[in-house]
């Protein structure tokens, strides 16, 4: 048990170990930030897709409404 404590103390006093720990911390922070950005973009894409889906459904209902009506075209009488 004493050997582990002395080893931990020596490692914690080492400059290279501190540098390594700083790099690990910076890497963890950068990774969290990257995933947060990706998650935000994914959320934006989902919102856009939902918006487009609702627009498409609205247009489909309009098209179905117009196809149900029959449009009669009357020709003008020619004046000859």
N, C-alpha and C positions, 0 to 999 in steps of 0.2 A: 504494500500500500504506500509506503514511503517512497519507493522507486517511482511510482506513477506520479505522485505529487511533485517530486523533484523534476521529473521529465516534463510535466506540464508547465512548471515554473520556467524551466530552461527554454521551452518552445515559445512561451508567451513573451519572453524577453528578447527573442530573436527578431531582428529587423526584417529578415526575409519572410518570416511567418506573418508579421504584421502587414507587410506589403501584400502578401497573398490574401490575407483576410480582407484588406481594403478592396482588392480587386474582386473578391467574391461578393462583397457587399455592393459594390458598384454594378456588378453584373446582375445581381438580384433586382436592384432598383431599375436598371435599364430594361430588364425582362418584364417586370410588372408594368412599366410605362408602355412598352410595346404592345403588350396584351390589352391594356386599357384602350389604346388607340384603335387596335383591331376590333375590339368589342364595340366601340363607339361607331366605327364605320359599318360594322355588321348591322347594328341597330338602325342606322340611317338607311341602309339598303332595304331592310325589312319594311321600314315605314314607306319608302318609295314604292316597293312592290305592292303593298296593301293599297296605297293610293291608286296605283295603276289598275289594280284588280277591280276596285270599286268603280273607276271610270269605265272600264271595259264592260262591266255588268250594266251600267247605266246606258251605254251605247247599244248594247245588245237588246235591252228592253225597248229602246226607242226604235230600233230597226224592226223588231217584232211587231211593234205597234203600227208602224207604217206599212208593213207587208200585209197586215190584216185588213187594212183599208184598201178598197179598190179605187183607183184614180181613173176617172172618166175624162177623156180628152175629146172635146167637141171641135170639129173643124169649122173654120169660118166659111161662110158662103162666099163664093167668089162673085164679084160684080163684073160680069162680062156683058 
